[in-house]
Amino acid sequence: MPTIIVWFQNDLRLLDHPALYHAAQDGEVLPVFILSSEYQSLPPHRLWWLQQSLRTLQKQIKAIGGRLIIKEGTTPETLYELAHTIQAQAIYYHVRYEPDAQTQQDELHHLFSQSRITLRGFEANLLFPPTSIRNKKNEPFKIFTPFWKALRSIPVPKPLPKPDSIQWSNETITNDMPKINTDDIDLHKYWTPGEPMAIKQWQNFLHHGLSDYLTYRTMPAIDVTSKLSPHLAWGEISPRFLWHDAQETVEASGNINHDSVEAFLRQLAWRDFAYHQLVEYPHITTQPLQSKYQAFPYQKIQPQLFTDWKQGKTGYPLVDAGMRQLAETGWMHNRVRMVAGSFLVKHLLFHWLEGVYWFQENSIDHDIALNTLGWQWVAGTGFDATPYFRIFNPIRQAERFDPDATYIKKWVPELSQLPAKYTYAPQQAPDDVLQQANITLGDDYPYPMVDHKEARERALTAYQFMKDESLS
């Protein structure tokens, strides 16, 4: 029987894994993960996740009679050497769309172009491959709503089951265990990486959170979001599986709010939209989608202000709560991401790329397409983005989406003794209220680093300057 290498990447699962499924039908399977510099240079939180997820996948494969081979090295060369050493017939893998990953895939195909070994790529981590959904002029969609309508009108491919049986290759290969030191990273109380927990998390959300998703998804203190983003980022669960399981569960039970399900499915479609935009407009990772924003007069980074934003010391409690949640857990509620991001770009006038890089370093669920498009959205620079002149008021946002200040008090505990109405803006609290709450502004909690009204006027002035420059 021919030996087929299944090259695992950001698809650390067994369910709906087309490369594994088809390899099991075509020959003896040798699952391989290449621990390349791409992975070894990851920020600590994501490196920790990868290590835990790989250990889980090793256990899963071992439980069904196989062995996950982990090799250190440069991906194309290491795969080439391994494939020729064991005389593999083919390498099956899942196509990736990140710029660096596409370059790597091109190098791989070039390296194997004169080889008898077949490379076969499968679609696996999106609902539909990029460029497959286009408008009537055969152009890419720039706005999400028509993209969503087009996607919703065609059937999403059904997920593949785990293979019924797999004939594993018995090749004797040295397994390079990851030389990763993540002992100082402890996120276990917040996360359990791996496919089993991804499925468990999904089932919990499906039966206990999805019905209320549309109503409460913007409320950071209420636990109705799926928290599947890091599992999706590492491919521990398939979006096609989520799509079909949600719909089938609704049809079978009838107890789940249909509008909530649609709202959740839109989030999966937004994920696809981000990748479609990344592939169509690869400059998105460093340049604004709307070219007029090249002229925007961003301010030079002021190190202390930037540090205070990163550490959750802006003097705006909702922003600070979000930044502290990110620092401790590697994750931030999406509504708060919008407010914290808007604050960086519009209150401080710092370039949105500074936010991209900070979230890239600190988000457990970092995904280049989603992170980039999210920041382009909040900065107003994307094709389908919040208008720049829409400037979130962090105080009003807190009052609206954290009405009891529960979220703020959890992540900014020095404000926990304040009445809710003053928690959103401690500087507005009377002196006696601050004394009763044991708060001295400037010591226990900072004054706002900028005044909202003044910051808003400055941002609008900068926006007008950009418009004038783009017309000149």
SVG drawing of the C-alpha trace seen along z (x, -y; Angstrom):
<svg xmlns="http://www.w3.org/2000/svg" viewBox="-40 -71 56 73">
<polyline fill="none" stroke="black" stroke-width="0.4" points="0.0,0.0 1.3,-3.5 2.3,-5.7 0.7,-9.1 1.9,-11.9 -0.8,-14.0 0.8,-17.3 -0.9,-19.0 -0.7,-22.7 -3.5,-24.9 -5.9,-22.0 -5.3,-20.2 -8.4,-17.9 -9.7,-14.6 -13.3,-15.5 -13.9,-17.1 -10.3,-16.8 -10.4,-16.2 -6.6,-15.5 -6.8,-12.7 -10.1,-11.4 -9.0,-11.0 -5.5,-9.7 -7.1,-7.0 -8.9,-5.8 -5.9,-6.0 -3.1,-4.4 -1.2,-4.0 -1.2,-7.3 1.7,-9.0 0.5,-12.2 3.3,-14.8 3.6,-18.3 6.6,-20.4 7.7,-22.6 9.2,-25.3 10.4,-28.8 6.9,-30.0 5.7,-28.2 8.8,-28.4 8.7,-32.2 5.1,-32.6 4.3,-34.9 4.2,-33.0 0.4,-32.7 0.0,-31.1 3.1,-29.0 1.6,-27.6 -1.7,-26.9 0.2,-25.1 2.1,-22.9 -1.0,-21.9 -3.0,-21.3 -0.2,-19.1 -0.1,-17.0 -3.8,-16.5 -3.7,-15.6 -0.8,-13.1 -3.0,-11.4 -6.0,-11.3 -4.0,-9.7 -2.3,-7.3 -5.7,-6.2 -6.7,-5.0 -3.4,-3.2 -1.4,-5.9 1.5,-8.2 1.9,-11.9 5.4,-12.7 6.7,-16.1 9.8,-17.2 11.8,-20.4 13.1,-22.2 12.2,-24.3 8.9,-23.1 9.5,-22.5 12.9,-20.9 11.9,-18.8 8.9,-17.4 10.9,-16.8 13.6,-14.9 11.0,-12.9 8.9,-12.0 11.9,-10.7 13.3,-8.8 10.1,-6.8 9.3,-6.7 5.9,-8.3 3.6,-8.4 1.9,-11.7 1.5,-14.5 -2.0,-15.6 -2.5,-18.9 -5.0,-21.8 -4.6,-24.9 -3.8,-28.1 -4.4,-31.6 -2.1,-33.7 0.5,-35.5 3.5,-33.6 1.7,-30.3 1.0,-30.8 4.6,-31.6 5.5,-28.4 3.1,-26.4 4.6,-27.8 8.0,-26.9 6.8,-23.4 5.3,-22.9 8.4,-24.2 10.6,-21.8 8.4,-18.8 7.9,-19.8 10.5,-17.3 9.5,-14.7 7.3,-11.6 5.6,-12.5 2.2,-14.1 1.1,-17.1 -2.7,-17.3 -4.2,-20.3 -7.8,-20.3 -10.1,-23.0 -10.8,-22.7 -10.7,-25.8 -13.3,-28.1 -16.9,-27.6 -15.8,-28.4 -12.4,-29.0 -11.5,-32.7 -12.4,-34.0 -15.2,-31.5 -17.9,-34.0 -18.0,-37.0 -20.6,-39.5 -22.5,-39.5 -19.6,-41.3 -17.2,-38.6 -15.6,-41.0 -14.9,-40.5 -17.4,-41.8 -16.2,-44.8 -19.2,-45.0 -20.2,-42.2 -24.0,-42.3 -24.1,-41.4 -21.3,-38.9 -23.4,-37.3 -26.5,-37.2 -24.5,-35.5 -23.0,-33.0 -26.3,-32.3 -27.8,-31.4 -25.5,-28.5 -25.1,-25.2 -22.2,-25.0 -20.3,-21.7 -21.1,-19.2 -18.3,-18.2 -16.6,-14.9 -16.7,-12.3 -13.7,-10.9 -12.4,-8.0 -14.0,-4.7 -10.6,-3.0 -7.1,-4.1 -4.1,-2.0 -1.2,-3.7 2.3,-3.7 4.7,-1.7 7.8,-3.6 10.4,-4.0 11.0,-7.7 12.6,-9.8 10.1,-12.1 11.5,-15.5 9.5,-16.5 8.9,-20.2 11.6,-22.0 9.2,-24.6 9.5,-26.2 6.1,-27.5 6.3,-26.7 5.7,-30.3 2.5,-30.5 -0.6,-29.4 -3.8,-29.8 -5.4,-26.5 -8.0,-28.2 -9.3,-30.0 -8.6,-27.6 -8.1,-23.9 -6.7,-23.6 -7.5,-20.7 -10.3,-19.3 -12.1,-17.5 -12.5,-20.7 -13.5,-22.6 -16.3,-20.2 -17.3,-20.3 -17.3,-24.1 -19.4,-24.1 -22.0,-21.7 -22.2,-23.9 -22.7,-27.0 -25.2,-25.3 -27.5,-24.2 -27.0,-26.9 -25.9,-30.1 -27.0,-30.2 -30.7,-31.0 -29.6,-34.1 -26.8,-35.0 -28.5,-37.7 -29.9,-39.4 -26.8,-39.4 -23.8,-38.9 -22.8,-42.6 -22.9,-42.4 -19.4,-41.4 -20.5,-40.4 -23.0,-37.8 -21.4,-34.5 -23.3,-33.9 -20.5,-34.1 -19.1,-30.8 -15.4,-31.5 -14.5,-29.2 -12.2,-31.8 -8.9,-30.2 -10.1,-26.8 -11.1,-28.0 -7.7,-29.8 -5.9,-26.5 -8.4,-24.5 -9.4,-22.3 -13.0,-22.6 -14.3,-23.1 -16.6,-26.1 -18.4,-23.7 -19.2,-21.4 -20.4,-24.4 -22.6,-25.6 -24.4,-22.4 -24.6,-21.3 -26.2,-24.6 -28.8,-24.3 -29.5,-20.6 -29.9,-21.2 -32.4,-23.9 -34.4,-21.8 -34.4,-18.8 -35.3,-20.7 -37.1,-23.9 -36.1,-25.4 -33.3,-27.6 -34.1,-31.1 -33.8,-31.2 -32.6,-34.8 -29.8,-34.0 -28.7,-31.1 -28.6,-33.4 -26.6,-36.0 -24.0,-33.3 -23.8,-32.0 -23.1,-35.6 -20.0,-35.5 -18.8,-32.4 -19.5,-34.1 -17.6,-37.2 -14.6,-35.0 -14.8,-33.8 -15.2,-37.4 -12.0,-38.4 -10.1,-35.7 -11.7,-36.6 -10.6,-40.2 -7.1,-39.1 -6.6,-37.1 -8.2,-39.7 -6.3,-42.6 -3.1,-41.2 -1.9,-44.7 -4.6,-44.8 -2.1,-43.6 -0.1,-46.9 -2.1,-49.4 -5.6,-50.9 -8.2,-49.4 -9.4,-52.9 -6.3,-54.6 -7.4,-58.1 -6.4,-57.1 -2.8,-57.1 -3.0,-60.8 -4.5,-60.5 -2.3,-62.5 -1.8,-59.9 0.2,-61.0 3.7,-59.8 3.5,-57.2 3.9,-58.7 5.4,-55.7 3.8,-56.4 0.3,-56.8 0.8,-53.7 2.0,-51.7 -0.9,-52.9 -3.3,-51.8 -1.7,-48.3 -1.7,-47.9 -5.3,-49.1 -4.5,-52.4 -6.3,-54.9 -8.7,-56.2 -11.7,-54.9 -12.8,-51.8 -14.4,-49.9 -11.2,-50.3 -9.1,-49.3 -11.2,-46.3 -10.8,-45.0 -7.1,-45.5 -6.6,-43.8 -8.8,-40.9 -6.6,-40.5 -3.4,-40.6 -4.5,-37.9 -6.5,-35.6 -5.3,-36.3 -8.9,-37.1 -11.2,-40.1 -14.9,-40.4 -15.7,-41.6 -17.7,-44.7 -14.9,-45.8 -12.4,-45.2 -14.2,-47.7 -14.2,-50.3 -10.6,-49.7 -9.5,-49.8 -11.5,-52.9 -9.9,-54.6 -6.3,-53.9 -7.0,-55.1 -9.5,-58.0 -8.8,-59.2 -5.1,-58.9 -4.7,-59.1 -2.2,-56.3 -1.9,-54.2 -4.2,-51.2 -1.2,-49.0 0.0,-49.5 -3.2,-47.8 -2.7,-45.1 0.7,-44.3 -0.3,-44.4 -3.2,-42.0 -1.0,-39.8 1.4,-39.5 -1.2,-39.0 -4.4,-37.5 -4.7,-33.7 -7.1,-33.7 -5.0,-35.7 -5.9,-35.2 -4.2,-37.5 -7.3,-38.0 -9.7,-38.6 -7.3,-40.8 -6.4,-42.9 -10.0,-43.4 -11.2,-44.1 -8.7,-46.9 -9.5,-48.3 -13.1,-48.2 -12.6,-50.1 -10.2,-52.6 -12.7,-53.3 -10.1,-52.4 -11.8,-49.3 -14.3,-49.1 -17.0,-48.0 -16.1,-49.7 -17.5,-52.0 -17.3,-55.6 -14.3,-57.4 -16.5,-60.1 -18.3,-57.5 -16.3,-57.8 -17.2,-55.6 -17.7,-57.3 -16.2,-54.8 -18.4,-56.0 -21.7,-55.7 -20.6,-52.4 -20.0,-51.1 -23.4,-52.4 -25.1,-50.7 -23.3,-47.3 -22.2,-46.8 -25.3,-48.3 -24.4,-46.9 -20.7,-47.5 -20.2,-43.8 -17.6,-43.4 -15.6,-46.5 -15.6,-45.5 -14.3,-42.1 -11.3,-43.3 -10.7,-46.7 -11.2,-45.5 -10.0,-48.8 -13.4,-50.2 -15.4,-47.4 -16.7,-49.5 -18.0,-52.3 -21.8,-52.5 -22.3,-51.4 -23.2,-54.9 -19.8,-56.2 -17.9,-53.1 -18.1,-54.2 -16.4,-57.5 -14.8,-57.7 -13.7,-61.3 -17.4,-62.3 -17.9,-60.7 -18.2,-63.1 -15.3,-63.1 -17.2,-61.4 -18.2,-58.5 -14.6,-58.1 -13.5,-58.1 -16.1,-55.4 -14.8,-53.3 -11.2,-53.8 -10.2,-55.4 -7.8,-58.3 -7.8,-59.3 -4.3,-59.5 -3.1,-56.9 -5.5,-54.0 -6.9,-54.7 -5.8,-57.1 -7.6,-60.2 -8.6,-59.9 -5.5,-60.3 -7.5,-62.4 -10.8,-64.3 -13.4,-62.5 -14.9,-65.7 -11.5,-67.2 -10.3,-63.9 -13.4,-63.7 -12.9,-67.2 -9.2,-66.5 -10.1,-63.3 -12.7,-65.0 -10.2,-67.7 -7.7,-65.1 -10.4,-63.4 -11.2,-66.7 -7.5,-67.3 -7.3,-63.9 -10.4,-64.6 -8.9,-67.9 -5.6,-66.3 -7.2,-63.5 -9.1,-66.1 -6.0,-68.3"/>
</svg>
